[in-house]
């Protein structure tokens, strides 16, 4: 009796499929460095879809830098950085990028697990924070990709800067968790997303950190068409920031078409924040913050055009120059101002770096615009109250120009919405 050909082929097909799956799954070595195993799997995987296996914690003891295209990496287990501080510092000092994970190329997908306990990257940041160690800290994840997806990733105790999208183009980031809460000393510089790229969408995030949850800076060709939406931002975060811009006056800022919407800030230092350097140049245009909830936030709506980093003040500043803000919209803010315990745990100087003359924990709006540098503003539906129950106030030193309906009176006193 003739044996059907399908019966003969099925075991062969299963064997081939099993072998392919084995080649695409990163092998784990107990106590060893799994970075070489990742590159071995990437090289041998015909499907270009590499898997960190479920129920496994991998040791990424040396930086993982990938310049490749048309690949998918699934982190279904967990990844762990070294617990040895000096080992990380040595690797960072030897690295060209300064990142522990860095991806560049086209059509790159980076997936975590949908399971709550898996898909985490643990950086063991607590020991760095408690020691006040800011020497040779790694940037955790760089994703300088064209046409990319990052989904379902979770980051625990990043040592410092977490996710960089600098130079990224056409990238979607969704369903991410960044947990930089400290049980001891303040987690300095634990920025969430550096969104200095173009055509970026970041949605459905939980960010608990000690610096900007979102920071949109200036790249070499500008940053544009960036959306940050449906996020919860808490712990002692510094909010959703445009900037800092204009640090080098010879490199004009170029940021446009930014939307921050449906975000809730709780116990944060800032909510909607803009910061540009004294003497900066360039333009930030068409920026919208809308549908923003706040609870216990020190500075809900905040602008400074005279920002200076005390630790790195840069070169000579020219007071008569400013990064110009055009077409800024702030709509539908509600919640409470941190009246009784304003600020966060990052203060190490007197006065504190975020000290604002005249601020007393009642300001819904603090807009320190340089003359003529804030243009075509629209502020509406601001329903924010101090925790003490007194009327909200405003600090404003220069009114916006070319603004037919700014929505607020530029005074130093009680905030009176104009519509």
C-alpha positions in Angstrom: 0.0 0.0 0.0 1.4 3.4 -1.0 2.1 5.7 2.0 0.7 9.2 1.4 3.5 11.7 0.7 2.1 14.1 3.3 2.6 11.4 6.0 6.3 11.2 5.1 6.8 15.0 4.9 5.1 15.8 8.2 7.8 14.5 10.6 10.4 16.2 8.4 8.5 19.5 8.5 8.1 19.3 12.3 11.8 18.6 12.7 12.8 21.5 10.5 10.4 23.8 12.4 11.7 22.6 15.8 15.3 23.2 14.6 14.4 26.7 13.3 12.7 27.5 16.6 15.8 26.3 18.5 18.0 28.5 16.4 15.8 31.6 17.0 15.6 31.1 20.8 18.4 32.7 22.8 20.2 30.0 24.9 20.6 30.9 28.5 23.7 30.1 30.5 23.3 30.1 34.2 25.6 32.7 35.7 27.1 33.6 32.3 26.7 36.4 29.8 23.8 35.8 27.4 24.7 38.7 25.1 26.8 36.4 22.8 24.0 33.9 22.7 21.7 36.6 21.4 24.0 37.5 18.5 24.4 33.8 17.7 20.6 33.4 17.5 20.2 36.5 15.4 22.8 35.2 13.0 21.3 31.7 12.7 17.6 32.6 12.7 16.2 32.3 9.2 12.9 34.0 10.2 14.8 37.0 11.7 12.6 36.7 14.7 14.7 36.2 17.9 13.1 35.1 21.1 14.2 35.4 24.7 12.3 32.5 26.2 9.5 32.7 28.7 10.0 31.9 32.3 13.8 32.7 32.0 15.9 35.5 33.3 18.7 36.3 31.0 22.0 38.0 32.0 22.9 40.8 29.6 26.3 41.4 31.1 27.8 43.3 28.2 26.1 46.0 26.0 23.8 44.7 23.2 24.2 46.9 20.2 22.4 45.9 17.0 22.5 47.6 13.6 20.2 45.5 11.4 16.9 45.6 9.5 13.8 43.6 9.2 14.1 41.9 12.6 11.8 41.1 15.5 13.0 40.6 19.0 10.6 39.2 21.6 11.5 39.5 25.3 9.1 36.9 26.7 11.3 36.3 29.8 13.2 39.0 31.7 16.6 40.6 31.1 19.0 41.6 33.9 21.9 44.0 33.8 25.0 43.3 35.9 24.6 43.9 39.6 28.3 44.9 39.7 28.6 48.7 39.4 32.2 48.8 38.3 31.5 46.2 35.6 28.9 48.5 34.1 31.1 51.5 34.4 33.9 49.7 32.6 31.6 48.7 29.8 30.1 52.1 29.4 33.6 53.7 29.2 34.5 51.2 26.5 31.3 51.8 24.6 31.0 54.1 21.6 27.3 54.8 22.3 27.0 54.7 26.0 23.8 52.6 25.7 23.3 49.2 27.2 20.8 48.3 24.5 21.0 50.1 21.2 19.1 49.4 18.0 19.4 51.1 14.6 18.2 50.1 11.2 14.9 49.8 9.4 11.8 47.8 10.2 12.8 46.8 13.8 10.2 45.4 16.2 11.0 45.0 20.0 8.3 43.2 21.9 7.9 42.4 25.6 5.6 39.9 27.2 1.9 40.6 27.9 2.3 38.7 31.2 2.7 41.1 34.2 5.7 39.3 35.6 7.7 39.0 32.4 9.1 41.3 29.8 11.0 43.3 32.4 14.5 44.8 32.1 16.0 45.1 35.5 18.9 47.6 35.9 19.4 47.4 39.7 19.4 51.2 39.9 18.8 51.4 43.7 22.4 50.8 44.6 23.5 53.6 42.2 20.9 56.0 43.7 21.7 55.2 47.3 25.5 55.7 46.6 24.9 59.0 44.7 27.0 57.4 41.9 26.7 59.4 38.7 29.9 58.2 37.1 29.7 56.3 33.8 26.0 55.6 34.0 24.5 53.9 31.0 21.6 55.1 28.9 19.4 52.0 29.0 17.7 51.7 25.6 18.4 53.5 22.4 16.0 52.9 19.5 17.3 55.0 16.6 15.1 53.1 14.1 13.2 54.0 10.9 9.9 52.2 10.9 9.8 50.6 14.3 7.6 49.2 17.0 8.2 48.9 20.8 5.4 47.2 22.7 4.8 45.7 26.1 8.2 46.4 27.5 8.7 47.1 31.2 11.7 48.8 32.9 12.6 48.4 36.5 15.0 50.7 38.4 16.8 52.1 35.3 20.1 53.6 36.5 19.4 56.8 34.7 18.0 57.7 31.2 15.6 55.0 30.1 14.3 55.1 26.5 15.9 57.3 23.8 14.1 57.8 20.5 16.7 60.3 19.3 17.0 60.2 15.5 14.0 57.7 15.3 11.6 58.1 12.4 8.1 56.5 12.1 8.1 54.7 15.5 5.2 53.5 17.6 5.8 52.8 21.3 2.9 51.4 23.3 2.0 49.6 26.6 5.2 50.4 28.4 6.0 50.6 32.1 8.9 52.6 33.5 9.3 52.1 37.3 12.1 54.1 38.8 10.7 54.5 42.3 13.3 54.6 45.0 13.2 53.1 48.5 16.1 55.3 49.5 17.9 58.2 47.8 16.4 60.2 44.9 16.7 58.5 41.4 18.4 61.4 39.5 18.1 61.6 35.7 15.7 58.7 35.3 14.1 60.3 32.3 11.4 58.2 30.7 11.3 59.0 27.0 13.7 61.2 25.1 11.4 61.8 22.0 13.9 63.8 20.0 12.8 62.2 16.7 10.1 62.6 14.1 6.7 60.9 13.4 6.6 59.3 16.9 3.6 58.0 18.8 3.9 57.0 22.4 0.7 55.7 24.0 -0.6 53.8 26.9 2.4 54.2 29.3 2.9 54.2 33.0 5.9 56.2 34.1 7.1 56.5 37.7 10.4 58.4 37.6 12.6 61.2 38.9 13.0 63.4 35.8 11.1 64.2 32.6 8.6 61.5 31.8 8.7 62.9 28.2 11.4 65.2 26.9 11.3 66.5 23.3 14.7 68.1 22.6 16.3 69.3 19.4 18.0 66.9 17.0 20.3 67.9 14.2 17.4 68.0 11.8 14.6 68.9 14.2 11.9 67.1 16.0 8.4 67.0 14.6 5.0 65.2 14.6 5.2 63.7 18.1 2.2 62.5 20.1 2.3 61.4 23.7 -1.1 60.2 24.9 -3.0 58.0 27.4 -0.4 57.9 30.1 -0.2 57.9 33.8 2.8 59.8 35.2 3.6 59.6 38.9 6.1 59.3 41.7 8.3 62.4 41.5 8.4 62.9 37.8 9.2 66.2 36.1 6.3 65.9 33.7 5.9 66.2 29.9 8.5 68.6 28.7 9.4 70.5 25.6 13.1 71.0 26.0 15.5 71.8 27.0 16.0 73.8 23.9 18.7 76.3 22.8 21.7 75.2 24.9 24.0 76.0 22.1 23.0 79.3 20.5 24.7 78.3 17.3 22.3 75.4 16.8 18.8 76.8 16.5 16.0 74.7 18.0 13.5 73.2 15.6 10.5 71.5 17.2 7.0 71.4 15.8 3.7 69.6 15.7 3.6 68.1 19.2 0.5 66.8 20.9 0.2 65.7 24.6 -3.3 64.5 25.5 -5.2 62.4 28.0 -2.4 62.3 30.5 -2.8 62.1 34.3 0.0 63.5 36.5 0.1 62.6 40.2 2.6 63.8 42.8 4.8 65.3 40.1 7.0 68.4 40.1 5.7 69.6 36.7 2.8 68.9 34.5 3.0 70.6 31.1 6.5 72.1 31.0 8.6 74.1 28.5 12.2 75.0 29.1 14.6 76.8 26.9 18.0 78.2 27.7 18.8 81.8 28.3 20.3 83.1 25.0 18.9 80.2 23.0 17.8 80.5 19.4 15.3 78.8 17.2 11.6 77.9 17.2 9.1 75.6 18.9 5.7 75.7 17.0 2.3 74.1 17.1 2.3 72.5 20.5 -0.9 71.3 22.2 -1.5 70.0 25.7 -5.1 68.9 26.2 -7.2 66.8 28.6 -4.7 66.9 31.4 -5.5 65.6 34.9 -3.4 66.6 37.9 -3.3 65.6 41.5 -0.8 67.2 43.9 1.4 68.8 41.2 3.7 71.6 42.1 3.8 73.5 38.8 0.9 72.4 36.6 1.5 74.8 33.6 5.1 76.0 33.4 7.3 77.9 31.1 10.8 79.2 31.5 12.9 80.8 28.8 15.9 81.3 31.0 16.8 77.8 31.9 20.4 77.0 33.0 21.7 73.6 34.1 23.7 74.4 37.3 25.9 71.4 36.7 26.6 72.2 33.0 25.9 75.8 32.3 27.5 75.7 28.8 29.1 78.6 27.0 28.5 82.3 26.9 24.8 83.3 26.9 23.2 86.3 25.2 20.3 87.7 27.1 18.6 89.3 24.2 18.0 85.9 22.4 15.3 83.4 23.0 13.8 80.2 21.5 10.5 81.5 20.2 7.3 79.7 21.1 4.5 79.9 18.5 1.0 78.5 18.5 0.9 76.9 22.0 -2.5 75.6 23.1 -3.3 74.5 26.7 -6.9 73.1 27.0 -8.9 71.3 29.6 -6.7 71.0 32.7 -8.2 70.0 36.0 -7.0 68.9 39.4 -5.0 70.1 42.4 -1.8 72.0 43.1 0.7 70.7 45.6 0.3 73.5 48.3 1.6 71.9 51.5 4.7 70.0 50.4 5.7 71.5 47.0 8.8 70.2 45.1 10.4 66.8 45.1 13.4 64.9 46.6 15.9 66.2 44.0 16.9 69.4 45.8 20.5 69.4 46.8 21.2 73.2 46.9 19.9 76.3 48.6 18.1 77.8 46.8 16.8 74.7 45.2 17.3 74.3 41.4 13.6 74.6 40.8 13.1 77.6 43.1 10.8 80.2 41.6 10.6 83.7 43.1 7.1 84.4 44.2 5.8 80.9 43.9 3.9 79.8 47.0 2.1 76.6 46.0 -1.0 78.3 44.6 0.1 78.8 41.0 -1.9 77.1 38.3 0.2 78.9 35.7 3.8 80.0 35.8 4.7 81.5 32.4 8.1 83.3 32.4 8.3 84.4 28.8 11.0 86.6 27.4 9.7 89.8 25.7 8.0 88.9 22.4 9.1 85.2 22.6 5.7 83.7 23.3 3.4 84.2 20.4 -0.2 83.1 19.5 -1.1 81.4 22.8 -4.5 79.9 23.6 -5.3 78.8 27.2 -8.8 77.5 28.0 -10.7 75.4 30.5 -8.2 75.6 33.3 -9.8 74.2 36.5 -7.0 73.7 38.9 -7.2 74.5 42.6 -4.6 74.6 45.4 -4.9 71.9 48.1 -5.6 74.6 50.6 -8.8 75.6 48.8 -7.8 79.2 48.1 -8.1 80.6 44.6 -5.5 79.6 42.1 -2.9 82.3 41.1 -0.7 83.0 38.1 2.8 84.3 37.7 3.4 85.9 34.3 6.0 88.5 33.4 5.4 89.1 29.6 2.1 88.6 27.8 2.0 86.5 24.7 2.0 88.6 21.5 -0.1 88.0 18.4 -2.7 86.3 20.6 -6.2 87.4 19.9 -7.7 85.1 22.6 -4.9 84.1 25.0 -7.5 83.0 27.6 -5.7 84.5 30.6 -4.5 87.9 31.9 -0.8 88.2 32.3 -0.5 89.4 35.9 1.0 88.3 39.1 -2.1 87.5 41.2 -5.3 85.6 41.2 -5.8 83.5 38.0 -8.9 84.8 36.2 -9.8 82.7 33.1 -10.9 84.9 30.2 -13.0 82.1 28.7 
